[in-house]
Structures are given as C-alpha cells and as structure tokens.
Amino acid sequence: MCRSIKTLRPPALSHEATGEDIRAAALQYVRKVSGFHVPAAHNREVFERAVEQVAEATRALLDDLEVRGSRSPRKQEQGAA
C-alpha cells in the first residue's frame, strides 16, 4: 500500500522502534488513506487524532507481537519484573 513505510519490528529494523519511528509510519499511513499530505485547517484536528490513534495501535501491536517464538523486548522485561 505505502512503500515508504518501513517495517518497524526487529530484525527488519536494526533497533527497537522509537516513538519517532512509530509516529512517522502512522503519519504516512494517515496521509495515504486520507489523500492529504497536509490537512486543511478545518481537518487538522481529526487528522492529528487519526495519527495518534494509528500510532497507539502500532505501539500495542509491536509490544504484543511474538516473532519466531520469542516475545518483544518490552514483554520480556515485563515478564521478568
């Protein structure tokens, strides 16, 4: 769909995805779906809300994914605590 969105889970990404990585991917997704690179003033609030919701869903997905039988580093830290 959007070739400029990079894979955010290791090992495709050499480090754990940062908040900046996640927000950038969410922004690209919302831009692609809405068809607007920059929303008009009357759509700015709904556009930003969509970016935040997509970023939140992305964080939850990355936190909960299990890859090749191992859990994400955050899940491993939570399990050790």
OpenMM code with the backbone's topology and positions (N, CA, C; nanometers):
from openmm import Vec3, app, unit

residues = "MET CYS ARG SER ILE LYS THR LEU ARG PRO PRO ALA LEU SER HIS GLU ALA THR GLY GLU ASP ILE ARG ALA ALA ALA LEU GLN TYR VAL ARG LYS VAL SER GLY PHE HIS VAL PRO ALA ALA HIS ASN ARG GLU VAL PHE GLU ARG ALA VAL GLU GLN VAL ALA GLU ALA THR ARG ALA LEU LEU ASP ASP LEU GLU VAL ARG GLY SER ARG SER PRO ARG LYS GLN GLU GLN GLY ALA ALA".split()
positions = [
    Vec3(0.0823, -0.1194, 0.0000),
    Vec3(0.0000, 0.0000, 0.0000),
    Vec3(0.0860, 0.1247, 0.0000),
    Vec3(0.1674, 0.1404, 0.1003),
    Vec3(0.2512, 0.2602, 0.1087),
    Vec3(0.3965, 0.2148, 0.1205),
    Vec3(0.4680, 0.2188, 0.0139),
    Vec3(0.6027, 0.1632, 0.0115),
    Vec3(0.7016, 0.2391, 0.0983),
    Vec3(0.6705, 0.3623, 0.1352),
    Vec3(0.7660, 0.4398, 0.2150),
    Vec3(0.7575, 0.4080, 0.3641),
    Vec3(0.6592, 0.3290, 0.4065),
    Vec3(0.6508, 0.2884, 0.5470),
    Vec3(0.7410, 0.1674, 0.5647),
    Vec3(0.8393, 0.1803, 0.6534),
    Vec3(0.9329, 0.0700, 0.6735),
    Vec3(0.8822, -0.0243, 0.7820),
    Vec3(0.9298, -0.1475, 0.7757),
    Vec3(0.8962, -0.2459, 0.8781),
    Vec3(0.9580, -0.2016, 1.0093),
    Vec3(0.8801, -0.2027, 1.1168),
    Vec3(0.9273, -0.1496, 1.2445),
    Vec3(0.9684, -0.2561, 1.3452),
    Vec3(0.9458, -0.3826, 1.3161),
    Vec3(0.9838, -0.4840, 1.4142),
    Vec3(1.1206, -0.5403, 1.3796),
    Vec3(1.1986, -0.5719, 1.4825),
    Vec3(1.3256, -0.6395, 1.4576),
    Vec3(1.2980, -0.7777, 1.3990),
    Vec3(1.3801, -0.8355, 1.3179),
    Vec3(1.5126, -0.7904, 1.2788),
    Vec3(1.5131, -0.6969, 1.1593),
    Vec3(1.3967, -0.6652, 1.0995),
    Vec3(1.3948, -0.5752, 0.9841),
    Vec3(1.4503, -0.4376, 1.0208),
    Vec3(1.4248, -0.3934, 1.1407),
    Vec3(1.4772, -0.2677, 1.1909),
    Vec3(1.5905, -0.3043, 1.2855),
    Vec3(1.7055, -0.2421, 1.2681),
    Vec3(1.8233, -0.2829, 1.3449),
    Vec3(1.8151, -0.2444, 1.4918),
    Vec3(1.7138, -0.1691, 1.5297),
    Vec3(1.6935, -0.1292, 1.6695),
    Vec3(1.5449, -0.1367, 1.7003),
    Vec3(1.5105, -0.1307, 1.8270),
    Vec3(1.3687, -0.1272, 1.8628),
    Vec3(1.3089, 0.0034, 1.8120),
    Vec3(1.1894, -0.0041, 1.7562),
    Vec3(1.1240, 0.1143, 1.7008),
    Vec3(1.1072, 0.2215, 1.8076),
    Vec3(1.1425, 0.3422, 1.7728),
    Vec3(1.1270, 0.4547, 1.8647),
    Vec3(0.9884, 0.5167, 1.8453),
    Vec3(0.9507, 0.6018, 1.9376),
    Vec3(0.8255, 0.6757, 1.9235),
    Vec3(0.8236, 0.7566, 1.7951),
    Vec3(0.9393, 0.8090, 1.7573),
    Vec3(0.9510, 0.8868, 1.6338),
    Vec3(0.9276, 0.7974, 1.5110),
    Vec3(0.9848, 0.6762, 1.5126),
    Vec3(0.9632, 0.5812, 1.4028),
    Vec3(0.8149, 0.5482, 1.3894),
    Vec3(0.7505, 0.5224, 1.5024),
    Vec3(0.6095, 0.4832, 1.5031),
    Vec3(0.5221, 0.5974, 1.4549),
    Vec3(0.5487, 0.7180, 1.5020),
    Vec3(0.4679, 0.8333, 1.4599),
    Vec3(0.4860, 0.8614, 1.3112),
    Vec3(0.6088, 0.8488, 1.2608),
    Vec3(0.6339, 0.8722, 1.1183),
    Vec3(0.5564, 0.7732, 1.0321),
    Vec3(0.5536, 0.6471, 1.0733),
    Vec3(0.4785, 0.5463, 0.9993),
    Vec3(0.3285, 0.5761, 1.0058),
    Vec3(0.2802, 0.6154, 1.1229),
    Vec3(0.1384, 0.6489, 1.1387),
    Vec3(0.1009, 0.7687, 1.0519),
    Vec3(0.1879, 0.8680, 1.0482),
    Vec3(0.1630, 0.9864, 0.9663),
    Vec3(0.1569, 0.9489, 0.8183),
    Vec3(0.2499, 0.8651, 0.7729),
    Vec3(0.2486, 0.8218, 0.6329),
    Vec3(0.1199, 0.7462, 0.6006),
    Vec3(0.0774, 0.6610, 0.6925),
    Vec3(-0.0453, 0.5843, 0.6719),
    Vec3(-0.1664, 0.6779, 0.6598),
    Vec3(-0.1798, 0.7713, 0.7525),
    Vec3(-0.2947, 0.8631, 0.7506),
    Vec3(-0.2904, 0.9510, 0.6258),
    Vec3(-0.1727, 0.9948, 0.5866),
    Vec3(-0.1610, 1.0727, 0.4620),
    Vec3(-0.2083, 0.9917, 0.3427),
    Vec3(-0.1670, 0.8658, 0.3365),
    Vec3(-0.2035, 0.7797, 0.2239),
    Vec3(-0.3538, 0.7556, 0.2204),
    Vec3(-0.4114, 0.7208, 0.3351),
    Vec3(-0.5540, 0.6894, 0.3413),
    Vec3(-0.6400, 0.8130, 0.3135),
    Vec3(-0.6004, 0.9278, 0.3713),
    Vec3(-0.6811, 1.0493, 0.3565),
    Vec3(-0.6610, 1.1173, 0.2215),
    Vec3(-0.5445, 1.0950, 0.1611),
    Vec3(-0.5145, 1.1629, 0.0354),
    Vec3(-0.4613, 1.3031, 0.0545),
    Vec3(-0.4352, 1.3423, 0.1794),
    Vec3(-0.3833, 1.4755, 0.2091),
    Vec3(-0.2433, 1.4657, 0.2686),
    Vec3(-0.1493, 1.5398, 0.2105),
    Vec3(-0.0152, 1.5462, 0.2693),
    Vec3(-0.0194, 1.6368, 0.3925),
    Vec3(-0.0888, 1.7479, 0.3789),
    Vec3(-0.1109, 1.8414, 0.4896),
    Vec3(-0.2599, 1.8725, 0.4898),
    Vec3(-0.3279, 1.8477, 0.6014),
    Vec3(-0.4725, 1.8712, 0.6035),
    Vec3(-0.5050, 2.0208, 0.6082),
    Vec3(-0.6224, 2.0545, 0.5584),
    Vec3(-0.6720, 2.1917, 0.5700),
    Vec3(-0.6977, 2.2207, 0.7175),
    Vec3(-0.7005, 2.3468, 0.7517),
    Vec3(-0.7188, 2.3874, 0.8915),
    Vec3(-0.8423, 2.3228, 0.9541),
    Vec3(-0.9515, 2.3126, 0.8787),
    Vec3(-1.0747, 2.2555, 0.9345),
    Vec3(-1.0661, 2.1039, 0.9540),
    Vec3(-0.9644, 2.0400, 0.8982),
    Vec3(-0.9457, 1.8956, 0.9156),
    Vec3(-0.8237, 1.8612, 1.0011),
    Vec3(-0.7512, 1.9598, 1.0458),
    Vec3(-0.6254, 1.9353, 1.1173),
    Vec3(-0.6460, 1.8520, 1.2442),
    Vec3(-0.7473, 1.8831, 1.3226),
    Vec3(-0.7701, 1.8121, 1.4486),
    Vec3(-0.8014, 1.6643, 1.4245),
    Vec3(-0.8904, 1.6354, 1.3314),
    Vec3(-0.9261, 1.4963, 1.3041),
    Vec3(-0.8073, 1.4211, 1.2425),
    Vec3(-0.7279, 1.4889, 1.1615),
    Vec3(-0.6091, 1.4293, 1.1007),
    Vec3(-0.5080, 1.3911, 1.2099),
    Vec3(-0.4792, 1.4844, 1.3004),
    Vec3(-0.3836, 1.4576, 1.4091),
    Vec3(-0.4351, 1.3489, 1.5036),
    Vec3(-0.5649, 1.3498, 1.5290),
    Vec3(-0.6228, 1.2467, 1.6145),
    Vec3(-0.6051, 1.1088, 1.5499),
    Vec3(-0.6247, 1.1016, 1.4187),
    Vec3(-0.6065, 0.9753, 1.3473),
    Vec3(-0.4611, 0.9295, 1.3548),
    Vec3(-0.3670, 1.0215, 1.3405),
    Vec3(-0.2246, 0.9867, 1.3504),
    Vec3(-0.1953, 0.9286, 1.4886),
    Vec3(-0.2455, 0.9917, 1.5933),
    Vec3(-0.2216, 0.9429, 1.7294),
    Vec3(-0.2850, 0.8059, 1.7525),
    Vec3(-0.4053, 0.7850, 1.6995),
    Vec3(-0.4727, 0.6562, 1.7169),
    Vec3(-0.3995, 0.5444, 1.6428),
    Vec3(-0.3515, 0.5739, 1.5230),
    Vec3(-0.2758, 0.4748, 1.4466),
    Vec3(-0.1434, 0.4461, 1.5171),
    Vec3(-0.0771, 0.5494, 1.5689),
    Vec3(0.0489, 0.5304, 1.6413),
    Vec3(0.0265, 0.4450, 1.7662),
    Vec3(-0.0811, 0.4710, 1.8378),
    Vec3(-0.1136, 0.3934, 1.9584),
    Vec3(-0.1388, 0.2465, 1.9239),
    Vec3(-0.2132, 0.2231, 1.8176),
    Vec3(-0.2394, 0.0852, 1.7747),
    Vec3(-0.1101, 0.0173, 1.7303),
    Vec3(-0.0224, 0.0923, 1.6664),
    Vec3(0.1063, 0.0375, 1.6218),
    Vec3(0.1933, 0.0003, 1.7411),
    Vec3(0.1978, 0.0883, 1.8425),
    Vec3(0.2747, 0.0569, 1.9638),
    Vec3(0.2234, -0.0706, 2.0291),
    Vec3(0.0909, -0.0828, 2.0397),
    Vec3(0.0305, -0.2018, 2.1005),
    Vec3(0.0644, -0.3263, 2.0189),
    Vec3(0.0571, -0.3160, 1.8887),
    Vec3(0.0898, -0.4286, 1.8026),
    Vec3(0.2351, -0.4720, 1.8218),
    Vec3(0.3275, -0.3774, 1.8157),
    Vec3(0.4690, -0.4104, 1.8307),
    Vec3(0.4993, -0.4665, 1.9692),
    Vec3(0.4337, -0.4143, 2.0708),
    Vec3(0.4549, -0.4637, 2.2068),
    Vec3(0.4064, -0.6074, 2.2240),
    Vec3(0.3009, -0.6450, 2.1538),
    Vec3(0.2385, -0.7751, 2.1738),
    Vec3(0.2798, -0.8819, 2.0725),
    Vec3(0.3477, -0.8427, 1.9657),
    Vec3(0.3889, -0.9403, 1.8648),
    Vec3(0.4875, -1.0403, 1.9223),
    Vec3(0.4718, -1.1636, 1.8824),
    Vec3(0.5704, -1.2664, 1.9132),
    Vec3(0.6326, -1.3087, 1.7814),
    Vec3(0.7635, -1.2971, 1.7721),
    Vec3(0.8345, -1.3277, 1.6493),
    Vec3(0.9194, -1.4522, 1.6715),
    Vec3(0.8969, -1.5523, 1.5889),
    Vec3(0.9726, -1.6783, 1.5963),
    Vec3(0.9763, -1.7348, 1.7376),
    Vec3(0.8619, -1.7304, 1.8041),
    Vec3(0.8507, -1.7889, 1.9365),
    Vec3(0.9058, -1.7056, 2.0493),
    Vec3(0.9596, -1.5871, 2.0206),
    Vec3(1.0083, -1.5012, 2.1283),
    Vec3(0.9218, -1.3771, 2.1367),
    Vec3(0.9125, -1.3233, 2.2553),
    Vec3(0.8314, -1.2042, 2.2758),
    Vec3(0.9164, -1.0807, 2.2557),
    Vec3(0.8498, -0.9670, 2.2373),
    Vec3(0.9222, -0.8419, 2.2192),
    Vec3(1.0042, -0.8122, 2.3439),
    Vec3(1.1121, -0.7323, 2.3303),
    Vec3(1.1944, -0.6989, 2.4474),
    Vec3(1.1142, -0.6375, 2.5611),
    Vec3(1.0149, -0.5568, 2.5310),
    Vec3(0.9339, -0.4948, 2.6367),
    Vec3(0.8548, -0.6008, 2.7121),
    Vec3(0.7990, -0.6990, 2.6394),
    Vec3(0.7234, -0.8059, 2.7043),
    Vec3(0.8159, -0.8912, 2.7914),
    Vec3(0.9400, -0.9149, 2.7455),
    Vec3(1.0344, -0.9920, 2.8242),
    Vec3(1.0695, -0.9189, 2.9529),
    Vec3(1.0864, -0.7855, 2.9444),
    Vec3(1.1160, -0.7066, 3.0635),
    Vec3(1.0001, -0.7115, 3.1618),
    Vec3(0.8764, -0.7036, 3.1102),
    Vec3(0.7595, -0.7086, 3.1962),
    Vec3(0.7466, -0.8447, 3.2637),
    Vec3(0.7793, -0.9505, 3.1913),
    Vec3(0.7697, -1.0849, 3.2463),
    Vec3(0.8736, -1.1107, 3.3531),
    Vec3(0.9893, -1.0436, 3.3437),
    Vec3(1.0965, -1.0611, 3.4413),
    Vec3(1.0698, -0.9843, 3.5702),
    Vec3(0.9871, -0.8833, 3.5618),
    Vec3(0.9597, -0.7983, 3.6799),
    Vec3(0.8654, -0.8636, 3.7779),
] * unit.nanometer
topology = app.Topology()
chain = topology.addChain("A")
for resn in residues:
    res = topology.addResidue(resn, chain)
    for name in ("N", "CA", "C"):
        topology.addAtom(name, app.Element.getBySymbol(name[0]), res)
